[in-house]
Amino acid sequence: MQEDLIRWKRFKGGDAAAFESIIRDEFRALFEYGTRFIHDRDTLNDCIYDLFTSLWDRRSFLADTDQIRPYLLKSLRNRLLKEKERANHLTNFEGWQEQMEPDDNAESQIITSEISAQQTRRISSVLCTLTPRQREIIHLKFFENLSNEQISDVLAISRPAVSNLLSQALKLFRDKWQATISTLFFVLTY
């Protein structure tokens, strides 16, 4: 957190290298988060570019922060919601795939790939049954590794509301996951 505060203050002071390091470190997380909201990658890139341009232009007016990523995620979220209202391009949060690490053995890699694809399909099918808000909070918690306090800032809801929403989302996910596994087991045994 202290490193973020120092980098942010350097950026606010006009340090282009600090600004470039923020862009370099945060762009991928912003892009991955943004794909949950908007289909069009060009529009998403434009929104992220506009966000960074706006930050640079208004840097002297920005408040200090010791948590750059949550600050940027919240800013991007607000910008994308405005873009959604303007362009009405809302995605249904599909594609919750994790990247696989390469394996030395080609056969093992193929088997791992098939297993991973099956698990990804099952997880995606269960996630699609959740509400967009529940999918978003799961993404922020488990893919962005944000604390409940940071999530409450990003989503502009209270911390207890984050806890409740996350708890409900995880309970629904577990229940639907168990139902999927039970159905799969039943089908395979008969």
CYANA upper distance limits for C-alpha pairs under 8 A (distance plus 0.5 A):
  1 MET  CA      5 LEU  CA      6.79
  1 MET  CA     66 ASP  CA      5.51
  1 MET  CA     67 GLN  CA      6.47
  2 GLN  CA      6 ILE  CA      6.75
  2 GLN  CA     66 ASP  CA      6.71
  3 GLU  CA      7 ARG  CA      6.62
  3 GLU  CA     66 ASP  CA      8.11
  4 ASP  CA      8 TRP  CA      6.41
  4 ASP  CA     65 THR  CA      7.92
  4 ASP  CA     66 ASP  CA      5.55
  4 ASP  CA     67 GLN  CA      6.49
  4 ASP  CA     68 ILE  CA      6.59
  5 LEU  CA      9 LYS  CA      6.63
  5 LEU  CA     64 ASP  CA      7.54
  5 LEU  CA     65 THR  CA      6.25
  5 LEU  CA     66 ASP  CA      4.65
  5 LEU  CA     67 GLN  CA      7.67
  5 LEU  CA     68 ILE  CA      8.42
  6 ILE  CA     10 ARG  CA      6.69
  6 ILE  CA     66 ASP  CA      8.42
  7 ARG  CA     11 PHE  CA      6.63
  7 ARG  CA     18 ALA  CA      6.33
  7 ARG  CA     22 ILE  CA      8.39
  8 TRP  CA     12 LYS  CA      6.60
  8 TRP  CA     18 ALA  CA      8.01
  8 TRP  CA     64 ASP  CA      7.42
  8 TRP  CA     65 THR  CA      7.34
  8 TRP  CA     66 ASP  CA      8.03
  8 TRP  CA     68 ILE  CA      7.91
  9 LYS  CA     13 GLY  CA      6.62
  9 LYS  CA     64 ASP  CA      7.38
 10 ARG  CA     14 GLY  CA      7.11
 10 ARG  CA     15 ASP  CA      5.93
 10 ARG  CA     18 ALA  CA      6.66
 11 PHE  CA     15 ASP  CA      5.39
 11 PHE  CA     16 ALA  CA      7.17
 11 PHE  CA     17 ALA  CA      8.39
 11 PHE  CA     18 ALA  CA      5.74
 11 PHE  CA     19 PHE  CA      5.68
 11 PHE  CA     59 ARG  CA      7.86
 12 LYS  CA     59 ARG  CA      5.41
 12 LYS  CA     60 SER  CA      6.09
 12 LYS  CA     62 LEU  CA      7.96
 13 GLY  CA     59 ARG  CA      8.24
 13 GLY  CA     60 SER  CA      7.64
 14 GLY  CA     59 ARG  CA      8.21
 15 ASP  CA     19 PHE  CA      6.99
 16 ALA  CA     20 GLU  CA      6.59
 17 ALA  CA     21 SER  CA      6.68
 18 ALA  CA     22 ILE  CA      6.81
 19 PHE  CA     23 ILE  CA      6.81
 19 PHE  CA     56 TRP  CA      8.42
 20 GLU  CA     24 ARG  CA      6.51
 21 SER  CA     25 ASP  CA      6.41
 22 ILE  CA     26 GLU  CA      6.38
 22 ILE  CA     27 PHE  CA      8.49
 23 ILE  CA     27 PHE  CA      5.92
 23 ILE  CA     52 PHE  CA      8.08
 24 ARG  CA     28 ARG  CA      8.45
 26 GLU  CA     30 LEU  CA      6.66
 26 GLU  CA     69 ARG  CA      7.11
 27 PHE  CA     31 PHE  CA      6.53
 27 PHE  CA     48 ILE  CA      8.30
 28 ARG  CA     32 GLU  CA      6.59
 29 ALA  CA     33 TYR  CA      6.56
 29 ALA  CA    144 GLU  CA      7.87
 30 LEU  CA     34 GLY  CA      6.41
 30 LEU  CA     48 ILE  CA      7.91
 30 LEU  CA     72 LEU  CA      7.99
 30 LEU  CA     73 LEU  CA      6.79
 30 LEU  CA     76 LEU  CA      7.78
 31 PHE  CA     35 THR  CA      6.74
 31 PHE  CA     44 LEU  CA      7.68
 31 PHE  CA     45 ASN  CA      7.91
 31 PHE  CA     48 ILE  CA      7.99
 32 GLU  CA     36 ARG  CA      7.67
 33 TYR  CA     37 PHE  CA      8.09
 33 TYR  CA     73 LEU  CA      8.12
 33 TYR  CA    139 HIS  CA      8.40
 34 GLY  CA     38 ILE  CA      6.87
 34 GLY  CA     44 LEU  CA      7.05
 34 GLY  CA     76 LEU  CA      7.92
 34 GLY  CA     77 ARG  CA      7.89
 34 GLY  CA     80 LEU  CA      7.92
 35 THR  CA     39 HIS  CA      6.86
 35 THR  CA     41 ARG  CA      7.94
 35 THR  CA     44 LEU  CA      7.85
 35 THR  CA     91 THR  CA      8.25
 35 THR  CA     93 PHE  CA      8.09
 36 ARG  CA     91 THR  CA      6.70
 36 ARG  CA     92 ASN  CA      7.62
 36 ARG  CA     93 PHE  CA      5.14
 36 ARG  CA     94 GLU  CA      7.90
 36 ARG  CA    136 GLU  CA      8.19
 37 PHE  CA     80 LEU  CA      7.53
 37 PHE  CA     81 LEU  CA      8.47
 37 PHE  CA     89 HIS  CA      8.23
 37 PHE  CA     90 LEU  CA      5.91
 37 PHE  CA     91 THR  CA      5.71
 37 PHE  CA     92 ASN  CA      8.04
 37 PHE  CA     93 PHE  CA      7.42
 38 ILE  CA     43 THR  CA      8.39
 38 ILE  CA     44 LEU  CA      7.21
 38 ILE  CA     80 LEU  CA      8.03
 38 ILE  CA     84 LYS  CA      7.99
 38 ILE  CA     89 HIS  CA      6.12
 38 ILE  CA     90 LEU  CA      5.73
 38 ILE  CA     91 THR  CA      5.84
 39 HIS  CA     44 LEU  CA      8.48
 39 HIS  CA     89 HIS  CA      6.98
 39 HIS  CA     90 LEU  CA      7.44
 39 HIS  CA     91 THR  CA      6.31
 40 ASP  CA     44 LEU  CA      6.77
 40 ASP  CA     89 HIS  CA      8.27
 41 ARG  CA     45 ASN  CA      6.53
 42 ASP  CA     46 ASP  CA      6.63
 43 THR  CA     47 CYS  CA      6.67
 44 LEU  CA     48 ILE  CA      6.74
 44 LEU  CA     80 LEU  CA      8.41
 45 ASN  CA     49 TYR  CA      6.49
 46 ASP  CA     50 ASP  CA      6.42
 47 CYS  CA     51 LEU  CA      6.53
 47 CYS  CA     76 LEU  CA      7.98
 47 CYS  CA     79 ARG  CA      7.42
 47 CYS  CA     80 LEU  CA      7.54
 48 ILE  CA     52 PHE  CA      6.80
 48 ILE  CA     76 LEU  CA      7.37
 49 TYR  CA     53 THR  CA      6.57
 50 ASP  CA     54 SER  CA      6.40
 51 LEU  CA     55 LEU  CA      6.63
 51 LEU  CA     75 SER  CA      7.95
 51 LEU  CA     76 LEU  CA      7.28
 51 LEU  CA     79 ARG  CA      8.14
 52 PHE  CA     56 TRP  CA      6.68
 53 THR  CA     57 ASP  CA      6.67
 54 SER  CA     58 ARG  CA      6.49
 55 LEU  CA     59 ARG  CA      5.92
 55 LEU  CA     62 LEU  CA      8.42
 58 ARG  CA     62 LEU  CA      7.05
 65 THR  CA     71 TYR  CA      8.04
 67 GLN  CA     71 TYR  CA      6.92
 68 ILE  CA     72 LEU  CA      6.62
 69 ARG  CA     73 LEU  CA      6.49
 70 PRO  CA     74 LYS  CA      6.56
 70 PRO  CA    146 LEU  CA      7.97
 70 PRO  CA    150 GLN  CA      6.60
 70 PRO  CA    151 ILE  CA      8.12
 70 PRO  CA    153 ASP  CA      8.08
 70 PRO  CA    154 VAL  CA      6.88
 71 TYR  CA     75 SER  CA      6.74
 71 TYR  CA    154 VAL  CA      7.81
 72 LEU  CA     76 LEU  CA      6.47
 73 LEU  CA     77 ARG  CA      6.44
 73 LEU  CA    154 VAL  CA      7.03
 74 LYS  CA     78 ASN  CA      6.72
 74 LYS  CA    153 ASP  CA      7.66
 74 LYS  CA    154 VAL  CA      4.82
 74 LYS  CA    155 LEU  CA      7.58
 75 SER  CA     79 ARG  CA      6.74
 76 LEU  CA     80 LEU  CA      6.47
 77 ARG  CA     81 LEU  CA      6.58
 77 ARG  CA    154 VAL  CA      8.11
 78 ASN  CA     82 LYS  CA      6.80
 79 ARG  CA     83 GLU  CA      6.70
 80 LEU  CA     84 LYS  CA      6.41
 81 LEU  CA     85 GLU  CA      6.71
 82 LYS  CA     86 ARG  CA      6.73
 83 GLU  CA     87 ALA  CA      6.29
 83 GLU  CA     88 ASN  CA      7.89
 84 LYS  CA     88 ASN  CA      4.99
 84 LYS  CA     89 HIS  CA      5.92
 84 LYS  CA     90 LEU  CA      6.73
 92 ASN  CA    128 CYS  CA      8.02
 92 ASN  CA    132 PRO  CA      7.31
 93 PHE  CA    128 CYS  CA      8.14
 93 PHE  CA    132 PRO  CA      7.65
 93 PHE  CA    135 ARG  CA      7.64
 93 PHE  CA    136 GLU  CA      8.44
 94 GLU  CA    124 SER  CA      7.17
 94 GLU  CA    128 CYS  CA      7.71
 95 GLY  CA    124 SER  CA      7.33
 96 TRP  CA    120 THR  CA      7.76
 96 TRP  CA    123 ILE  CA      8.37
 96 TRP  CA    124 SER  CA      6.88
 97 GLN  CA    120 THR  CA      6.66
100 MET  CA    113 SER  CA      8.32
102 PRO  CA    109 GLN  CA      7.68
103 ASP  CA    108 SER  CA      7.51
103 ASP  CA    109 GLN  CA      6.00
104 ASP  CA    108 SER  CA      8.47
104 ASP  CA    109 GLN  CA      8.01
105 ASN  CA    109 GLN  CA      6.62
106 ALA  CA    110 ILE  CA      6.74
107 GLU  CA    111 ILE  CA      6.77
108 SER  CA    112 THR  CA      6.40
109 GLN  CA    113 SER  CA      6.38
110 ILE  CA    114 GLU  CA      6.71
111 ILE  CA    115 ILE  CA      6.68
112 THR  CA    116 SER  CA      6.39
113 SER  CA    117 ALA  CA      6.49
114 GLU  CA    118 GLN  CA      6.72
115 ILE  CA    119 GLN  CA      6.70
116 SER  CA    120 THR  CA      6.44
117 ALA  CA    121 ARG  CA      6.61
118 GLN  CA    122 ARG  CA      6.77
119 GLN  CA    123 ILE  CA      6.51
120 THR  CA    124 SER  CA      6.38
121 ARG  CA    125 SER  CA      6.54
122 ARG  CA    126 VAL  CA      6.75
122 ARG  CA    180 THR  CA      8.24
123 ILE  CA    127 LEU  CA      6.49
123 ILE  CA    177 TRP  CA      8.26
124 SER  CA    128 CYS  CA      6.48
125 SER  CA    129 THR  CA      7.29
126 VAL  CA    130 LEU  CA      7.69
126 VAL  CA    173 PHE  CA      7.03
126 VAL  CA    176 LYS  CA      6.71
126 VAL  CA    177 TRP  CA      6.89
127 LEU  CA    135 ARG  CA      7.09
127 LEU  CA    173 PHE  CA      7.51
130 LEU  CA    134 GLN  CA      6.51
130 LEU  CA    135 ARG  CA      6.80
130 LEU  CA    169 ALA  CA      7.65
130 LEU  CA    172 LEU  CA      7.99
130 LEU  CA    173 PHE  CA      8.00
131 THR  CA    135 ARG  CA      6.79
132 PRO  CA    136 GLU  CA      6.56
133 ARG  CA    137 ILE  CA      6.74
134 GLN  CA    138 ILE  CA      6.76
134 GLN  CA    165 LEU  CA      7.25
134 GLN  CA    166 LEU  CA      7.49
134 GLN  CA    169 ALA  CA      5.86
135 ARG  CA    139 HIS  CA      6.67
135 ARG  CA    169 ALA  CA      8.16
136 GLU  CA    140 LEU  CA      6.74
137 ILE  CA    141 LYS  CA      6.57
137 ILE  CA    151 ILE  CA      7.96
137 ILE  CA    162 VAL  CA      8.37
137 ILE  CA    165 LEU  CA      8.13
137 ILE  CA    166 LEU  CA      6.92
138 ILE  CA    142 PHE  CA      6.35
138 ILE  CA    143 PHE  CA      8.05
138 ILE  CA    166 LEU  CA      7.39
138 ILE  CA    169 ALA  CA      7.95
138 ILE  CA    170 LEU  CA      8.45
139 HIS  CA    143 PHE  CA      5.49
139 HIS  CA    144 GLU  CA      7.03
140 LEU  CA    144 GLU  CA      5.37
140 LEU  CA    145 ASN  CA      6.87
140 LEU  CA    146 LEU  CA      6.43
140 LEU  CA    151 ILE  CA      7.22
141 LYS  CA    145 ASN  CA      5.48
141 LYS  CA    146 LEU  CA      5.66
141 LYS  CA    147 SER  CA      7.26
141 LYS  CA    148 ASN  CA      8.07
141 LYS  CA    151 ILE  CA      7.95
142 PHE  CA    146 LEU  CA      8.05
146 LEU  CA    150 GLN  CA      6.26
146 LEU  CA    151 ILE  CA      6.67
147 SER  CA    151 ILE  CA      6.68
148 ASN  CA    152 SER  CA      6.60
148 ASN  CA    159 ARG  CA      6.76
148 ASN  CA    162 VAL  CA      6.75
148 ASN  CA    163 SER  CA      7.41
149 GLU  CA    153 ASP  CA      6.96
149 GLU  CA    159 ARG  CA      6.31
150 GLN  CA    154 VAL  CA      6.79
151 ILE  CA    155 LEU  CA      6.49
151 ILE  CA    159 ARG  CA      8.45
151 ILE  CA    162 VAL  CA      7.53
152 SER  CA    156 ALA  CA      5.96
152 SER  CA    157 ILE  CA      5.48
152 SER  CA    158 SER  CA      6.07
152 SER  CA    159 ARG  CA      5.86
152 SER  CA    161 ALA  CA      8.41
152 SER  CA    162 VAL  CA      6.56
153 ASP  CA    157 ILE  CA      7.37
157 ILE  CA    161 ALA  CA      6.84
157 ILE  CA    162 VAL  CA      7.42
158 SER  CA    162 VAL  CA      6.92
159 ARG  CA    163 SER  CA      6.90
160 PRO  CA    164 ASN  CA      6.64
161 ALA  CA    165 LEU  CA      6.45
162 VAL  CA    166 LEU  CA      6.41
163 SER  CA    167 SER  CA      6.44
164 ASN  CA    168 GLN  CA      6.59
165 LEU  CA    169 ALA  CA      6.54
166 LEU  CA    170 LEU  CA      6.56
167 SER  CA    171 LYS  CA      6.60
168 GLN  CA    172 LEU  CA      6.61
169 ALA  CA    173 PHE  CA      6.53
170 LEU  CA    174 ARG  CA      6.54
171 LYS  CA    175 ASP  CA      6.61
172 LEU  CA    176 LYS  CA      6.52
173 PHE  CA    177 TRP  CA      6.34
174 ARG  CA    178 GLN  CA      6.55
175 ASP  CA    179 ALA  CA      6.77
176 LYS  CA    180 THR  CA      6.62
177 TRP  CA    181 ILE  CA      6.70
178 GLN  CA    182 SER  CA      6.52
179 ALA  CA    183 THR  CA      6.58
180 THR  CA    184 LEU  CA      6.60
181 ILE  CA    185 PHE  CA      6.56
182 SER  CA    186 PHE  CA      6.60
183 THR  CA    187 VAL  CA      6.65
184 LEU  CA    188 LEU  CA      6.63
185 PHE  CA    189 THR  CA      6.66
186 PHE  CA    190 TYR  CA      6.86
